[in-house]
Amino acid sequence: MARKNKIKIGFLGFGEVASTLSNGLLARGVEVSTCLEGRSQRSVELAKSTGVDVFDSLTELVGSSDILLSAVVPAEAVSVAAKVGGGGFDGVYVDLNNVSPSTVKEAFSHITTGKTVDGAIMGGIKNGLGTPIIASGEFAEDFAELNQYGMNIEVIGTEPGQASGLKMLRSAYTKGVSALLFEAFHAAYQMGVDETLLRYLTMSEGSHFPASANSRLTSSTYHSQRRAQEMDEVVKFLTEYEDPLITRATCEFFHSLPDKTGTIEKKPADYRDVFRKVDKKRVKEKKSQ
C-alpha cells in the first residue's frame, strides 16, 4: 500500500467496534469516516459522538478511503461487500465480521479491484486499539501497517479464511461457555444459591471469574440476536469438519434467548437483572395462558 501524507480509514457499519477503534485512530491523527445511509439511530448517535467524518452516500465513502473496514452484523457482510465492489474500490478492504471463511470468500468475490484482507478481532474491543486482531491473505501486511497508529494486528498467514476460521473456533468456545453459564446460574438464582455457586466456582476458576461471568451473562442477553447470527456462521464452518453437537446447541440457545428475555434496550449492569427480567416475563406469560 502506497504511503500517503495522511491515511484515510472508512468504516462500513458503525457500532461498538467502529466507534472504539475510531476514537483511538482519531487521537493519532488518522482521518476516519463512515456512511450512515440506512444505518440505525444508535449508529448515527455513535458516529456523531465520536466525531468521525460522515458521508451522505456509500459511493462518497468508498471514493475517499484508502482502507475500508467492514464491521457489520454477519447477515450484512456479503451485501455490503457487493455494494463496495460495485463502486470500483481499489484500496484495501478488510472484513472484520464474525463470519465463516466461506462467507468471507463470498464477500471478497465482489471486491474485484481492491486488495482484500481476512481479519478477526480476538478479544474484547473495550481494550481499544490494543485489542488483538489477526489477519490473513495476500495483502494482510498492508492492513498491518496500521500498527504504526497503535493497532495490534498480527499477520498469521497468506490465505483468506485462516483468520476468520480461528475466530470461528474461538467463538465456538467462548459462546458455548456463555450459554452454559446462563443455564447454570439461572437455575442457581431460582434456587437462591447463585452467590454460593459463584463463590465456589471462583475457587477453581480464579479471582477474575465473578467479573468475567457477569460480563458474559449480561453481554449474552444484550447481544443475543447478533450472537445467534455469529453462531449460525460457526455451525456452518464446523460442519465442514465434524458434527458440531455442542456448537449447534449453543446456536439454538442464542436464537431462543430473545424469547426468554424480551427486548433489552440497554445492557444490564448485573446478571441478576437479566434473570429477574426472564422470570417476570415467564410469570406474565403463564398468567395470560
N, C-alpha and C positions, 0 to 999 in steps of 0.2 A: 504494500500500500504506500503510495507516494506521500511523503511528508508535506504537510501544509502549515501555514502560519498558525492557524487555529483550527483544530479538528472539530467537526460538526457531527454530533450524535443525534439520531432521531429515534424516538420510542414509538413502537406500534403497540397501542394499549397503554393505559396509564393508571395502574393500580399500585399496590404496595411496593412491588419490585421496582417499577419505573420511578416512582416518587422517591424512594430511598436512594437508589443509585444516582438519580438526578441531583439530589442535594449534595452528594459528595463530589460529583463531577463539576457542578457549577462552582463549587468552592475552589476548585483547582483550575478555573479559567476555561473550562470546556464549554462550547456552545451546545446547548441541549434544547431540543424542540419536540413537539408532538402534534398530532392532529386529533381533534376531539369530535370530528364528524361521526355521528352515530354512536358516540360513547355515552356512558351512564352519567347521571348527575354527580355521583361520587367521583368519577374520573375528572369531570370538569372542575370540581372543587379542589381536588388534589393538585391538578396542574396549575391552577391559579395560586394556590398557597405555596407551591414550590418555586414558582417564578420562571418556569421554562417558557420559551417562545412557543406560541400556539398558532398553527396554520389553519386556514379555513378548509383546506382540502388535502386529501392524501397525496394528490399529484404534487402540490407545493412542498410537502414534507419530503417526499421521495427525491424531488429535484434539488433540495437544499442539503441533503445529508451525505456524509462520507461513509458512515456506518449506521445501519438500521438494526435496532434490537427489538425483536418480536417477543413481547411479554404479554400475551393474551390468554384467555381461557382455552383449554385444549380443543374445544369444539371449533374455535376460530382459526387455529394455526394454519390450516391449508388455505382457507378462503382469503385470509389476509395476505398470504404469500402470493396467491393468484392475482390479487389487486396490485400488489407491488410490481410483480413481474410484468403485468400489462402496461406499466408505466415506464418500462425500459430502464430500470435501475441498474447501474453498473458499478456500484460501490460494494461494500462488504455487508452481507445480510446474515445476521446471527439469529438462529432460532433458540430462544431460552425457555421455550414452553415445556411443560411436563407432559411430553408425548412420546410415543414409542418410536424406535428407529424407522419403522416403515412409514409412519406419519411424517417424520422429518424428511425422509426421502421424497415423499409425495409432495410436500411443500416446496422442496428445492427444485422439483421438476418444473415449477413455474418461474423460477428465477433463472432465466436463460442467459442473461447478460451480466449478472452480478457474481460476486465471489461469496460462496455460501460457507457457513460455519455452523457446525452442530455444537451447541453449548448447553450446559446444565448447571444449575445452581445447586450446590451440595451442602447447604446449611441454612440456618435462619437468616433471612435478609435483614433482620434488625441489626446485624453487625455491619451494615453499610457496605462501603467499598471493600472492606476486608473479608467479606463473605466469600468462601472458596467457590470458584467457578471452574469447571473443566471444559475443555474444548477439543474437538477433533475435526479433521477434514483438511483438504489441501491448503486452505487459506487460514487455518487456525492461528498461525503465527501473526497474521495481520491483526486479528482481533486482540491477541495478547499484547500488542503494542500499547493497549490502554493501561497496562500495568504501570507505565510511567506516570499515569494520572491517579495512582493509588488503588487501582483494582487488583484483585488477587486471582489471576487467570492462569491455569495450568494446562498446557497442551499435552494431551495424553495419547494422541495418535493421528494418523493421516486419513482415516476413513470416516465418513459420515455414518452415524449410528453408534459409534463407540461411546461417545459422551452420553447420548440420550439413553443408551442401553444400561449404563451404570446408574443413571438417575432412576430408571425404572426399578432396578434391583434394590436401590436404597429405599425407594417409595414402598416397595413390597414389604420391607421390614418395618419401616417407621410407622406406616399407616396400619399395618397389621397389629403392632404393639398398641397403637392408639385405640383401635377397635376393642381389643382385649381389655384394656384399662377401663373403657367405658362400661363394658358389661360387668366386670368385676366390681368396680366401685359403685355402680348404680345399685347393685344387689346389696352391697355393704351399707350404702346410705339408707336403703329401705329397712335394713335390719338395725340401723342405729350404731353400726360399728365401723364406719368408714375411717374415722380418725385413728382407730386402733389398727386397722389394716394398713393405713398409711405409715404408722409408726413401725410396724414390723417389716414392711417392705423396705423402708428406709434403712433398716439394719443391714439388709443384704445388698441393696442397690446403691447405697451411698447417700451422703448428705444432700446431694443435688436433687434427689428423687422427688421430694414434695413439690418444688417449683417446676420441675420437668413434667410431672404428672398433671399438675394443674394446667400448665400451658397446653399439653396435648389434649386434655379433655375439653377445655374451652375453645381451642382452635378448631377442633374436630367439628363442633356444632356450628360455629360461626362460618366456617368454610366448607360445610358438608357437601354442598352441590358441586363446587369446584373439585373437591377431592373425589367425589363419585366419578366425575369425568376423567380425572387422572387415573383412578383405579381401572376404569374401562381400558385405558391405554396399557396399563401394566398387565392386565389379564391377556390382552391381545398379544403382547410381547412374549410373556412366559409360555403361552400356549404353543409357541413355536418350538419349545424345548421340552416341556413336560405338561402333565395335567395339574394345573395350579389350584389345588383344592382349597388351601388356606387363603390364598390370594383372592380367589373367586368369592369366598365367604366374606372377606373384608370388603370387596366391591359391593356385595349385596347389602352389607351393613351401612355403608355410606349412602347408598341410594335410599335406604329406608329411614335414615336418621331425620331428615326434614319432617317426615310424617310423625315422628315421636316428639320432636321439639317445637314444631310450628315455626313461624317466621322469627328469625333473630336478626334484628337490625343493627345491634351493637354487640361487639364481642364481650361476653360476660367476664367479670373480674375473678370469679371464683367458681369452681366446678359445682358447688352446691347450688348455685343459682341455676345452673343447667338442669340439675335433677329436680329441683323444685318446679321448674317450668314443665318438665316432662310429666311429673306426677300430677300437676294441676291440669294439664291437657288430658291426661288419661281419665281423671275423675270427671271432667266435663263431658268427655265422650261417653262415659258409662251412664251419666245422668240423662243424656239425650237419646239413649237407646230405648 
